């Protein structure tokens, strides 16, 4: 499941920031993407729809890497 969540995050990040998904990984840092609040909002909304879970925006923003974000969402899904 974590791989599916990570793949979803990478896919959406690729769309949001207009970069090739192949260049993104679990180690990609959100800071390297120069994220704005709107980007995080787009990401959390997408993840909520994809995994039918509420993703707290402010807590999600604290994730430093895509891998951390995937773990965070996995924890929410498993609750």
N, CA, C and O atoms as a Maestro MAE file, in Angstrom:
{
 s_m_m2io_version
 :::
 2.0.0
}

f_m_ct {
 s_m_title
 :::
 protein
 m_atom[316] {
  # First column is atom index #
  i_m_mmod_type
  r_m_x_coord
  r_m_y_coord
  r_m_z_coord
  i_m_residue_number
  s_m_chain_name
  s_m_pdb_residue_name
  s_m_pdb_atom_name
  i_m_atomic_number
  :::
  1 25 0.830 -1.205 0.000 1 A "UNK " " N  " 7
  2 3 0.000 0.000 0.000 1 A "UNK " " CA " 6
  3 2 0.865 1.255 0.000 1 A "UNK " " C  " 6
  4 15 0.539 2.235 -0.670 1 A "UNK " " O  " 8
  5 25 1.971 1.229 0.752 2 A "UNK " " N  " 7
  6 3 2.828 2.412 0.807 2 A "UNK " " CA " 6
  7 2 3.368 2.752 -0.574 2 A "UNK " " C  " 6
  8 15 3.479 3.926 -0.927 2 A "UNK " " O  " 8
  9 25 3.710 1.712 -1.373 3 A "UNK " " N  " 7
  10 3 4.209 1.960 -2.733 3 A "UNK " " CA " 6
  11 2 3.144 2.640 -3.585 3 A "UNK " " C  " 6
  12 15 3.449 3.522 -4.388 3 A "UNK " " O  " 8
  13 25 1.892 2.224 -3.403 4 A "UNK " " N  " 7
  14 3 0.793 2.822 -4.160 4 A "UNK " " CA " 6
  15 2 0.610 4.287 -3.760 4 A "UNK " " C  " 6
  16 15 0.388 5.146 -4.613 4 A "UNK " " O  " 8
  17 25 0.704 4.566 -2.455 5 A "UNK " " N  " 7
  18 3 0.561 5.938 -1.976 5 A "UNK " " CA " 6
  19 2 1.707 6.796 -2.505 5 A "UNK " " C  " 6
  20 15 1.485 7.907 -2.986 5 A "UNK " " O  " 8
  21 25 2.932 6.279 -2.416 6 A "UNK " " N  " 7
  22 3 4.092 7.023 -2.916 6 A "UNK " " CA " 6
  23 2 3.954 7.286 -4.415 6 A "UNK " " C  " 6
  24 15 4.235 8.391 -4.879 6 A "UNK " " O  " 8
  25 25 3.526 6.285 -5.167 7 A "UNK " " N  " 7
  26 3 3.338 6.459 -6.615 7 A "UNK " " CA " 6
  27 2 2.287 7.535 -6.897 7 A "UNK " " C  " 6
  28 15 2.430 8.313 -7.840 7 A "UNK " " O  " 8
  29 25 1.238 7.578 -6.084 8 A "UNK " " N  " 7
  30 3 0.192 8.584 -6.246 8 A "UNK " " CA " 6
  31 2 0.734 9.976 -5.948 8 A "UNK " " C  " 6
  32 15 0.432 10.929 -6.665 8 A "UNK " " O  " 8
  33 25 1.533 10.093 -4.893 9 A "UNK " " N  " 7
  34 3 2.140 11.384 -4.549 9 A "UNK " " CA " 6
  35 2 3.065 11.852 -5.672 9 A "UNK " " C  " 6
  36 15 3.034 13.018 -6.065 9 A "UNK " " O  " 8
  37 25 3.877 10.944 -6.179 10 A "UNK " " N  " 7
  38 3 4.806 11.297 -7.265 10 A "UNK " " CA " 6
  39 2 4.041 11.709 -8.521 10 A "UNK " " C  " 6
  40 15 4.386 12.691 -9.178 10 A "UNK " " O  " 8
  41 25 3.003 10.947 -8.843 11 A "UNK " " N  " 7
  42 3 2.188 11.261 -10.024 11 A "UNK " " CA " 6
  43 2 1.578 12.660 -9.902 11 A "UNK " " C  " 6
  44 15 1.631 13.457 -10.839 11 A "UNK " " O  " 8
  45 25 1.005 12.941 -8.743 12 A "UNK " " N  " 7
  46 3 0.355 14.247 -8.547 12 A "UNK " " CA " 6
  47 2 1.384 15.373 -8.496 12 A "UNK " " C  " 6
  48 15 1.148 16.451 -9.042 12 A "UNK " " O  " 8
  49 25 2.519 15.135 -7.849 13 A "UNK " " N  " 7
  50 3 3.578 16.153 -7.788 13 A "UNK " " CA " 6
  51 2 4.068 16.489 -9.186 13 A "UNK " " C  " 6
  52 15 4.339 17.649 -9.495 13 A "UNK " " O  " 8
  53 25 4.180 15.480 -10.022 14 A "UNK " " N  " 7
  54 3 4.601 15.680 -11.404 14 A "UNK " " CA " 6
  55 2 3.641 16.617 -12.128 14 A "UNK " " C  " 6
  56 15 4.065 17.486 -12.888 14 A "UNK " " O  " 8
  57 25 2.344 16.434 -11.886 15 A "UNK " " N  " 7
  58 3 1.334 17.291 -12.507 15 A "UNK " " CA " 6
  59 2 1.348 18.706 -11.924 15 A "UNK " " C  " 6
  60 15 1.273 19.692 -12.658 15 A "UNK " " O  " 8
  61 25 1.445 18.791 -10.592 16 A "UNK " " N  " 7
  62 3 1.400 20.096 -9.924 16 A "UNK " " CA " 6
  63 2 2.598 20.961 -10.315 16 A "UNK " " C  " 6
  64 15 2.453 22.135 -10.656 16 A "UNK " " O  " 8
  65 25 3.787 20.351 -10.255 17 A "UNK " " N  " 7
  66 3 5.006 21.138 -10.493 17 A "UNK " " CA " 6
  67 2 5.551 21.016 -11.918 17 A "UNK " " C  " 6
  68 15 6.598 21.575 -12.243 17 A "UNK " " O  " 8
  69 25 4.827 20.281 -12.759 18 A "UNK " " N  " 7
  70 3 5.199 20.168 -14.173 18 A "UNK " " CA " 6
  71 2 6.640 19.681 -14.350 18 A "UNK " " C  " 6
  72 15 7.438 20.290 -15.063 18 A "UNK " " O  " 8
  73 25 6.948 18.569 -13.681 19 A "UNK " " N  " 7
  74 3 8.257 17.929 -13.807 19 A "UNK " " CA " 6
  75 2 8.038 16.454 -14.141 19 A "UNK " " C  " 6
  76 15 6.953 15.912 -13.927 19 A "UNK " " O  " 8
  77 25 9.078 15.816 -14.665 20 A "UNK " " N  " 7
  78 3 8.980 14.398 -15.021 20 A "UNK " " CA " 6
  79 2 8.908 13.541 -13.761 20 A "UNK " " C  " 6
  80 15 9.712 13.703 -12.843 20 A "UNK " " O  " 8
  81 25 7.949 12.640 -13.725 21 A "UNK " " N  " 7
  82 3 7.774 11.757 -12.572 21 A "UNK " " CA " 6
  83 2 9.014 10.897 -12.350 21 A "UNK " " C  " 6
  84 15 9.324 10.536 -11.214 21 A "UNK " " O  " 8
  85 25 9.720 10.569 -13.417 22 A "UNK " " N  " 7
  86 3 10.912 9.715 -13.314 22 A "UNK " " CA " 6
  87 2 12.006 10.355 -12.460 22 A "UNK " " C  " 6
  88 15 12.851 9.656 -11.900 22 A "UNK " " O  " 8
  89 25 11.988 11.668 -12.363 23 A "UNK " " N  " 7
  90 3 12.997 12.367 -11.574 23 A "UNK " " CA " 6
  91 2 12.622 12.520 -10.109 23 A "UNK " " C  " 6
  92 15 13.369 13.119 -9.336 23 A "UNK " " O  " 8
  93 25 11.467 11.981 -9.720 24 A "UNK " " N  " 7
  94 3 10.984 12.108 -8.350 24 A "UNK " " CA " 6
  95 2 11.060 10.758 -7.635 24 A "UNK " " C  " 6
  96 15 10.920 9.711 -8.267 24 A "UNK " " O  " 8
  97 25 11.280 10.783 -6.318 25 A "UNK " " N  " 7
  98 3 11.383 9.537 -5.550 25 A "UNK " " CA " 6
  99 2 10.944 9.777 -4.113 25 A "UNK " " C  " 6
  100 15 10.522 10.877 -3.755 25 A "UNK " " O  " 8
  101 25 11.050 8.734 -3.295 26 A "UNK " " N  " 7
  102 3 10.687 8.861 -1.878 26 A "UNK " " CA " 6
  103 2 11.601 9.856 -1.174 26 A "UNK " " C  " 6
  104 15 11.229 10.416 -0.143 26 A "UNK " " O  " 8
  105 25 12.793 10.080 -1.721 27 A "UNK " " N  " 7
  106 3 13.755 11.001 -1.113 27 A "UNK " " CA " 6
  107 2 13.599 12.442 -1.587 27 A "UNK " " C  " 6
  108 15 14.281 13.333 -1.081 27 A "UNK " " O  " 8
  109 25 12.710 12.684 -2.553 28 A "UNK " " N  " 7
  110 3 12.490 14.044 -3.043 28 A "UNK " " CA " 6
  111 2 11.941 14.899 -1.903 28 A "UNK " " C  " 6
  112 15 10.973 14.525 -1.241 28 A "UNK " " O  " 8
  113 25 12.569 16.046 -1.686 29 A "UNK " " N  " 7
  114 3 12.121 16.947 -0.632 29 A "UNK " " CA " 6
  115 2 11.108 17.945 -1.198 29 A "UNK " " C  " 6
  116 15 11.288 18.498 -2.282 29 A "UNK " " O  " 8
  117 25 10.050 18.152 -0.437 30 A "UNK " " N  " 7
  118 3 9.050 19.134 -0.865 30 A "UNK " " CA " 6
  119 2 9.701 20.498 -1.067 30 A "UNK " " C  " 6
  120 15 9.352 21.222 -1.999 30 A "UNK " " O  " 8
  121 25 10.647 20.852 -0.195 31 A "UNK " " N  " 7
  122 3 11.308 22.157 -0.280 31 A "UNK " " CA " 6
  123 2 11.978 22.364 -1.637 31 A "UNK " " C  " 6
  124 15 12.060 23.490 -2.126 31 A "UNK " " O  " 8
  125 25 12.457 21.275 -2.245 32 A "UNK " " N  " 7
  126 3 13.122 21.391 -3.549 32 A "UNK " " CA " 6
  127 2 12.134 21.737 -4.657 32 A "UNK " " C  " 6
  128 15 12.537 22.135 -5.750 32 A "UNK " " O  " 8
  129 25 10.835 21.586 -4.376 33 A "UNK " " N  " 7
  130 3 9.796 21.862 -5.370 33 A "UNK " " CA " 6
  131 2 9.274 23.298 -5.248 33 A "UNK " " C  " 6
  132 15 8.406 23.716 -6.014 33 A "UNK " " O  " 8
  133 25 9.815 24.054 -4.269 34 A "UNK " " N  " 7
  134 3 9.364 25.428 -4.024 34 A "UNK " " CA " 6
  135 2 7.842 25.472 -3.841 34 A "UNK " " C  " 6
  136 15 7.145 26.196 -4.553 34 A "UNK " " O  " 8
  137 25 7.334 24.687 -2.875 35 A "UNK " " N  " 7
  138 3 5.883 24.564 -2.725 35 A "UNK " " CA " 6
  139 2 5.222 25.790 -2.107 35 A "UNK " " C  " 6
  140 15 5.793 26.474 -1.258 35 A "UNK " " O  " 8
  141 25 4.024 26.037 -2.554 36 A "UNK " " N  " 7
  142 3 3.150 27.076 -1.995 36 A "UNK " " CA " 6
  143 2 2.001 26.347 -1.288 36 A "UNK " " C  " 6
  144 15 1.792 25.153 -1.499 36 A "UNK " " O  " 8
  145 25 1.276 27.062 -0.466 37 A "UNK " " N  " 7
  146 3 0.147 26.447 0.246 37 A "UNK " " CA " 6
  147 2 -0.853 25.828 -0.727 37 A "UNK " " C  " 6
  148 15 -1.417 24.768 -0.453 37 A "UNK " " O  " 8
  149 25 -1.069 26.484 -1.854 38 A "UNK " " N  " 7
  150 3 -2.014 25.958 -2.849 38 A "UNK " " CA " 6
  151 2 -1.564 24.596 -3.370 38 A "UNK " " C  " 6
  152 15 -2.397 23.736 -3.657 38 A "UNK " " O  " 8
  153 25 -0.257 24.395 -3.494 39 A "UNK " " N  " 7
  154 3 0.258 23.102 -3.963 39 A "UNK " " CA " 6
  155 2 -0.065 22.004 -2.947 39 A "UNK " " C  " 6
  156 15 -0.502 20.912 -3.308 39 A "UNK " " O  " 8
  157 25 0.160 22.319 -1.667 40 A "UNK " " N  " 7
  158 3 -0.163 21.341 -0.628 40 A "UNK " " CA " 6
  159 2 -1.659 21.050 -0.612 40 A "UNK " " C  " 6
  160 15 -2.069 19.904 -0.429 40 A "UNK " " O  " 8
  161 25 -2.464 22.074 -0.800 41 A "UNK " " N  " 7
  162 3 -3.916 21.895 -0.823 41 A "UNK " " CA " 6
  163 2 -4.322 20.977 -1.979 41 A "UNK " " C  " 6
  164 15 -5.165 20.096 -1.809 41 A "UNK " " O  " 8
  165 25 -3.723 21.185 -3.150 42 A "UNK " " N  " 7
  166 3 -4.019 20.324 -4.300 42 A "UNK " " CA " 6
  167 2 -3.610 18.884 -4.009 42 A "UNK " " C  " 6
  168 15 -4.320 17.945 -4.370 42 A "UNK " " O  " 8
  169 25 -2.468 18.715 -3.356 43 A "UNK " " N  " 7
  170 3 -1.962 17.375 -3.047 43 A "UNK " " CA " 6
  171 2 -2.865 16.676 -2.029 43 A "UNK " " C  " 6
  172 15 -3.242 15.522 -2.231 43 A "UNK " " O  " 8
  173 25 -3.213 17.361 -0.942 44 A "UNK " " N  " 7
  174 3 -4.024 16.708 0.090 44 A "UNK " " CA " 6
  175 2 -5.425 16.385 -0.421 44 A "UNK " " C  " 6
  176 15 -5.968 15.326 -0.103 44 A "UNK " " O  " 8
  177 25 -6.006 17.265 -1.192 45 A "UNK " " N  " 7
  178 3 -7.333 17.005 -1.755 45 A "UNK " " CA " 6
  179 2 -7.292 15.780 -2.666 45 A "UNK " " C  " 6
  180 15 -8.183 14.931 -2.621 45 A "UNK " " O  " 8
  181 25 -6.254 15.697 -3.487 46 A "UNK " " N  " 7
  182 3 -6.100 14.557 -4.399 46 A "UNK " " CA " 6
  183 2 -5.952 13.252 -3.620 46 A "UNK " " C  " 6
  184 15 -6.564 12.241 -3.966 46 A "UNK " " O  " 8
  185 25 -5.135 13.281 -2.564 47 A "UNK " " N  " 7
  186 3 -4.923 12.081 -1.750 47 A "UNK " " CA " 6
  187 2 -6.194 11.681 -0.998 47 A "UNK " " C  " 6
  188 15 -6.477 10.494 -0.837 47 A "UNK " " O  " 8
  189 25 -6.945 12.657 -0.549 48 A "UNK " " N  " 7
  190 3 -8.214 12.360 0.127 48 A "UNK " " CA " 6
  191 2 -9.164 11.633 -0.819 48 A "UNK " " C  " 6
  192 15 -9.817 10.664 -0.432 48 A "UNK " " O  " 8
  193 25 -9.236 12.103 -2.052 49 A "UNK " " N  " 7
  194 3 -10.105 11.465 -3.043 49 A "UNK " " CA " 6
  195 2 -9.598 10.072 -3.414 49 A "UNK " " C  " 6
  196 15 -10.385 9.137 -3.560 49 A "UNK " " O  " 8
  197 25 -8.288 9.940 -3.564 50 A "UNK " " N  " 7
  198 3 -7.697 8.676 -4.014 50 A "UNK " " CA " 6
  199 2 -7.805 7.573 -2.956 50 A "UNK " " C  " 6
  200 15 -7.991 6.403 -3.290 50 A "UNK " " O  " 8
  201 25 -7.686 7.953 -1.676 51 A "UNK " " N  " 7
  202 3 -7.634 6.938 -0.626 51 A "UNK " " CA " 6
  203 2 -8.779 7.022 0.380 51 A "UNK " " C  " 6
  204 15 -8.777 6.318 1.390 51 A "UNK " " O  " 8
  205 25 -9.752 7.881 0.102 52 A "UNK " " N  " 7
  206 3 -10.949 7.998 0.931 52 A "UNK " " CA " 6
  207 2 -10.601 8.172 2.411 52 A "UNK " " C  " 6
  208 15 -11.092 7.450 3.279 52 A "UNK " " O  " 8
  209 25 -9.736 9.156 2.663 53 A "UNK " " N  " 7
  210 3 -9.288 9.444 4.014 53 A "UNK " " CA " 6
  211 2 -9.093 10.953 4.140 53 A "UNK " " C  " 6
  212 15 -8.765 11.626 3.163 53 A "UNK " " O  " 8
  213 25 -9.296 11.481 5.349 54 A "UNK " " N  " 7
  214 3 -9.068 12.910 5.561 54 A "UNK " " CA " 6
  215 2 -7.588 13.136 5.850 54 A "UNK " " C  " 6
  216 15 -7.031 12.530 6.765 54 A "UNK " " O  " 8
  217 25 -6.954 14.009 5.070 55 A "UNK " " N  " 7
  218 3 -5.531 14.309 5.233 55 A "UNK " " CA " 6
  219 2 -5.403 15.723 5.811 55 A "UNK " " C  " 6
  220 15 -5.629 16.705 5.103 55 A "UNK " " O  " 8
  221 25 -5.039 15.828 7.096 56 A "UNK " " N  " 7
  222 3 -4.911 17.155 7.711 56 A "UNK " " CA " 6
  223 2 -3.817 17.981 7.029 56 A "UNK " " C  " 6
  224 15 -2.643 17.613 7.036 56 A "UNK " " O  " 8
  225 25 -4.222 19.077 6.454 57 A "UNK " " N  " 7
  226 3 -3.350 19.945 5.656 57 A "UNK " " CA " 6
  227 2 -2.088 20.355 6.415 57 A "UNK " " C  " 6
  228 15 -0.980 20.185 5.907 57 A "UNK " " O  " 8
  229 25 -2.247 20.892 7.622 58 A "UNK " " N  " 7
  230 3 -1.096 21.428 8.370 58 A "UNK " " CA " 6
  231 2 -0.118 20.326 8.781 58 A "UNK " " C  " 6
  232 15 1.094 20.543 8.786 58 A "UNK " " O  " 8
  233 25 -0.632 19.159 9.122 59 A "UNK " " N  " 7
  234 3 0.253 18.047 9.474 59 A "UNK " " CA " 6
  235 2 0.966 17.515 8.230 59 A "UNK " " C  " 6
  236 15 2.142 17.158 8.288 59 A "UNK " " O  " 8
  237 25 0.253 17.463 7.114 60 A "UNK " " N  " 7
  238 3 0.866 17.001 5.860 60 A "UNK " " CA " 6
  239 2 2.011 17.933 5.463 60 A "UNK " " C  " 6
  240 15 3.048 17.479 4.979 60 A "UNK " " O  " 8
  241 25 1.821 19.225 5.668 61 A "UNK " " N  " 7
  242 3 2.845 20.211 5.306 61 A "UNK " " CA " 6
  243 2 4.152 20.005 6.071 61 A "UNK " " C  " 6
  244 15 5.206 20.454 5.623 61 A "UNK " " O  " 8
  245 25 4.092 19.340 7.203 62 A "UNK " " N  " 7
  246 3 5.293 19.102 8.007 62 A "UNK " " CA " 6
  247 2 6.165 17.988 7.437 62 A "UNK " " C  " 6
  248 15 7.326 17.859 7.825 62 A "UNK " " O  " 8
  249 25 5.628 17.186 6.528 63 A "UNK " " N  " 7
  250 3 6.416 16.117 5.906 63 A "UNK " " CA " 6
  251 2 7.496 16.754 5.037 63 A "UNK " " C  " 6
  252 15 7.216 17.643 4.232 63 A "UNK " " O  " 8
  253 25 8.725 16.293 5.208 64 A "UNK " " N  " 7
  254 3 9.825 16.885 4.460 64 A "UNK " " CA " 6
  255 2 10.046 16.225 3.104 64 A "UNK " " C  " 6
  256 15 10.416 16.893 2.139 64 A "UNK " " O  " 8
  257 25 9.818 14.905 3.027 65 A "UNK " " N  " 7
  258 3 10.048 14.189 1.776 65 A "UNK " " CA " 6
  259 2 8.772 13.503 1.308 65 A "UNK " " C  " 6
  260 15 7.812 13.362 2.066 65 A "UNK " " O  " 8
  261 25 8.775 13.082 0.053 66 A "UNK " " N  " 7
  262 3 7.623 12.346 -0.476 66 A "UNK " " CA " 6
  263 2 7.446 11.034 0.290 66 A "UNK " " C  " 6
  264 15 6.319 10.591 0.517 66 A "UNK " " O  " 8
  265 25 8.558 10.415 0.688 67 A "UNK " " N  " 7
  266 3 8.488 9.173 1.456 67 A "UNK " " CA " 6
  267 2 7.818 9.376 2.800 67 A "UNK " " C  " 6
  268 15 6.990 8.564 3.213 67 A "UNK " " O  " 8
  269 25 8.173 10.467 3.495 68 A "UNK " " N  " 7
  270 3 7.525 10.792 4.770 68 A "UNK " " CA " 6
  271 2 6.032 11.019 4.563 68 A "UNK " " C  " 6
  272 15 5.209 10.570 5.361 68 A "UNK " " O  " 8
  273 25 5.696 11.714 3.496 69 A "UNK " " N  " 7
  274 3 4.286 11.992 3.198 69 A "UNK " " CA " 6
  275 2 3.525 10.690 2.951 69 A "UNK " " C  " 6
  276 15 2.390 10.538 3.401 69 A "UNK " " O  " 8
  277 25 4.147 9.754 2.241 70 A "UNK " " N  " 7
  278 3 3.507 8.467 1.967 70 A "UNK " " CA " 6
  279 2 3.273 7.704 3.271 70 A "UNK " " C  " 6
  280 15 2.212 7.109 3.453 70 A "UNK " " O  " 8
  281 25 4.246 7.716 4.175 71 A "UNK " " N  " 7
  282 3 4.094 7.057 5.479 71 A "UNK " " CA " 6
  283 2 2.963 7.705 6.282 71 A "UNK " " C  " 6
  284 15 2.168 7.018 6.924 71 A "UNK " " O  " 8
  285 25 2.907 9.030 6.232 72 A "UNK " " N  " 7
  286 3 1.876 9.775 6.944 72 A "UNK " " CA " 6
  287 2 0.482 9.371 6.443 72 A "UNK " " C  " 6
  288 15 -0.417 9.103 7.240 72 A "UNK " " O  " 8
  289 25 0.317 9.331 5.135 73 A "UNK " " N  " 7
  290 3 -0.984 8.961 4.560 73 A "UNK " " CA " 6
  291 2 -1.296 7.494 4.862 73 A "UNK " " C  " 6
  292 15 -2.445 7.152 5.142 73 A "UNK " " O  " 8
  293 25 -0.284 6.625 4.809 74 A "UNK " " N  " 7
  294 3 -0.491 5.217 5.124 74 A "UNK " " CA " 6
  295 2 -1.024 5.058 6.546 74 A "UNK " " C  " 6
  296 15 -1.937 4.266 6.783 74 A "UNK " " O  " 8
  297 25 -0.460 5.803 7.485 75 A "UNK " " N  " 7
  298 3 -0.938 5.759 8.870 75 A "UNK " " CA " 6
  299 2 -2.409 6.163 8.952 75 A "UNK " " C  " 6
  300 15 -3.174 5.568 9.711 75 A "UNK " " O  " 8
  301 25 -2.803 7.164 8.180 76 A "UNK " " N  " 7
  302 3 -4.197 7.619 8.173 76 A "UNK " " CA " 6
  303 2 -5.117 6.551 7.592 76 A "UNK " " C  " 6
  304 15 -6.214 6.324 8.103 76 A "UNK " " O  " 8
  305 25 -4.669 5.902 6.531 77 A "UNK " " N  " 7
  306 3 -5.471 4.871 5.877 77 A "UNK " " CA " 6
  307 2 -5.677 3.677 6.812 77 A "UNK " " C  " 6
  308 15 -6.745 3.065 6.833 77 A "UNK " " O  " 8
  309 25 -4.630 3.358 7.588 78 A "UNK " " N  " 7
  310 3 -4.688 2.188 8.455 78 A "UNK " " CA " 6
  311 2 -5.444 2.424 9.766 78 A "UNK " " C  " 6
  312 15 -5.731 1.469 10.488 78 A "UNK " " O  " 8
  313 25 -5.770 3.677 10.080 79 A "UNK " " N  " 7
  314 3 -6.500 3.978 11.319 79 A "UNK " " CA " 6
  315 2 -7.887 3.373 11.297 79 A "UNK " " C  " 6
  316 15 -8.642 3.525 12.257 79 A "UNK " " O  " 8
  :::
 }
 m_bond[315] {
  # First column is bond index #
  i_m_from
  i_m_to
  i_m_order
  :::
  1 1 2 1
  2 2 3 1
  3 3 4 2
  4 3 5 1
  5 5 6 1
  6 6 7 1
  7 7 8 2
  8 7 9 1
  9 9 10 1
  10 10 11 1
  11 11 12 2
  12 11 13 1
  13 13 14 1
  14 14 15 1
  15 15 16 2
  16 15 17 1
  17 17 18 1
  18 18 19 1
  19 19 20 2
  20 19 21 1
  21 21 22 1
  22 22 23 1
  23 23 24 2
  24 23 25 1
  25 25 26 1
  26 26 27 1
  27 27 28 2
  28 27 29 1
  29 29 30 1
  30 30 31 1
  31 31 32 2
  32 31 33 1
  33 33 34 1
  34 34 35 1
  35 35 36 2
  36 35 37 1
  37 37 38 1
  38 38 39 1
  39 39 40 2
  40 39 41 1
  41 41 42 1
  42 42 43 1
  43 43 44 2
  44 43 45 1
  45 45 46 1
  46 46 47 1
  47 47 48 2
  48 47 49 1
  49 49 50 1
  50 50 51 1
  51 51 52 2
  52 51 53 1
  53 53 54 1
  54 54 55 1
  55 55 56 2
  56 55 57 1
  57 57 58 1
  58 58 59 1
  59 59 60 2
  60 59 61 1
  61 61 62 1
  62 62 63 1
  63 63 64 2
  64 63 65 1
  65 65 66 1
  66 66 67 1
  67 67 68 2
  68 67 69 1
  69 69 70 1
  70 70 71 1
  71 71 72 2
  72 71 73 1
  73 73 74 1
  74 74 75 1
  75 75 76 2
  76 75 77 1
  77 77 78 1
  78 78 79 1
  79 79 80 2
  80 79 81 1
  81 81 82 1
  82 82 83 1
  83 83 84 2
  84 83 85 1
  85 85 86 1
  86 86 87 1
  87 87 88 2
  88 87 89 1
  89 89 90 1
  90 90 91 1
  91 91 92 2
  92 91 93 1
  93 93 94 1
  94 94 95 1
  95 95 96 2
  96 95 97 1
  97 97 98 1
  98 98 99 1
  99 99 100 2
  100 99 101 1
  101 101 102 1
  102 102 103 1
  103 103 104 2
  104 103 105 1
  105 105 106 1
  106 106 107 1
  107 107 108 2
  108 107 109 1
  109 109 110 1
  110 110 111 1
  111 111 112 2
  112 111 113 1
  113 113 114 1
  114 114 115 1
  115 115 116 2
  116 115 117 1
  117 117 118 1
  118 118 119 1
  119 119 120 2
  120 119 121 1
  121 121 122 1
  122 122 123 1
  123 123 124 2
  124 123 125 1
  125 125 126 1
  126 126 127 1
  127 127 128 2
  128 127 129 1
  129 129 130 1
  130 130 131 1
  131 131 132 2
  132 131 133 1
  133 133 134 1
  134 134 135 1
  135 135 136 2
  136 135 137 1
  137 137 138 1
  138 138 139 1
  139 139 140 2
  140 139 141 1
  141 141 142 1
  142 142 143 1
  143 143 144 2
  144 143 145 1
  145 145 146 1
  146 146 147 1
  147 147 148 2
  148 147 149 1
  149 149 150 1
  150 150 151 1
  151 151 152 2
  152 151 153 1
  153 153 154 1
  154 154 155 1
  155 155 156 2
  156 155 157 1
  157 157 158 1
  158 158 159 1
  159 159 160 2
  160 159 161 1
  161 161 162 1
  162 162 163 1
  163 163 164 2
  164 163 165 1
  165 165 166 1
  166 166 167 1
  167 167 168 2
  168 167 169 1
  169 169 170 1
  170 170 171 1
  171 171 172 2
  172 171 173 1
  173 173 174 1
  174 174 175 1
  175 175 176 2
  176 175 177 1
  177 177 178 1
  178 178 179 1
  179 179 180 2
  180 179 181 1
  181 181 182 1
  182 182 183 1
  183 183 184 2
  184 183 185 1
  185 185 186 1
  186 186 187 1
  187 187 188 2
  188 187 189 1
  189 189 190 1
  190 190 191 1
  191 191 192 2
  192 191 193 1
  193 193 194 1
  194 194 195 1
  195 195 196 2
  196 195 197 1
  197 197 198 1
  198 198 199 1
  199 199 200 2
  200 199 201 1
  201 201 202 1
  202 202 203 1
  203 203 204 2
  204 203 205 1
  205 205 206 1
  206 206 207 1
  207 207 208 2
  208 207 209 1
  209 209 210 1
  210 210 211 1
  211 211 212 2
  212 211 213 1
  213 213 214 1
  214 214 215 1
  215 215 216 2
  216 215 217 1
  217 217 218 1
  218 218 219 1
  219 219 220 2
  220 219 221 1
  221 221 222 1
  222 222 223 1
  223 223 224 2
  224 223 225 1
  225 225 226 1
  226 226 227 1
  227 227 228 2
  228 227 229 1
  229 229 230 1
  230 230 231 1
  231 231 232 2
  232 231 233 1
  233 233 234 1
  234 234 235 1
  235 235 236 2
  236 235 237 1
  237 237 238 1
  238 238 239 1
  239 239 240 2
  240 239 241 1
  241 241 242 1
  242 242 243 1
  243 243 244 2
  244 243 245 1
  245 245 246 1
  246 246 247 1
  247 247 248 2
  248 247 249 1
  249 249 250 1
  250 250 251 1
  251 251 252 2
  252 251 253 1
  253 253 254 1
  254 254 255 1
  255 255 256 2
  256 255 257 1
  257 257 258 1
  258 258 259 1
  259 259 260 2
  260 259 261 1
  261 261 262 1
  262 262 263 1
  263 263 264 2
  264 263 265 1
  265 265 266 1
  266 266 267 1
  267 267 268 2
  268 267 269 1
  269 269 270 1
  270 270 271 1
  271 271 272 2
  272 271 273 1
  273 273 274 1
  274 274 275 1
  275 275 276 2
  276 275 277 1
  277 277 278 1
  278 278 279 1
  279 279 280 2
  280 279 281 1
  281 281 282 1
  282 282 283 1
  283 283 284 2
  284 283 285 1
  285 285 286 1
  286 286 287 1
  287 287 288 2
  288 287 289 1
  289 289 290 1
  290 290 291 1
  291 291 292 2
  292 291 293 1
  293 293 294 1
  294 294 295 1
  295 295 296 2
  296 295 297 1
  297 297 298 1
  298 298 299 1
  299 299 300 2
  300 299 301 1
  301 301 302 1
  302 302 303 1
  303 303 304 2
  304 303 305 1
  305 305 306 1
  306 306 307 1
  307 307 308 2
  308 307 309 1
  309 309 310 1
  310 310 311 1
  311 311 312 2
  312 311 313 1
  313 313 314 1
  314 314 315 1
  315 315 316 2
  :::
 }
}
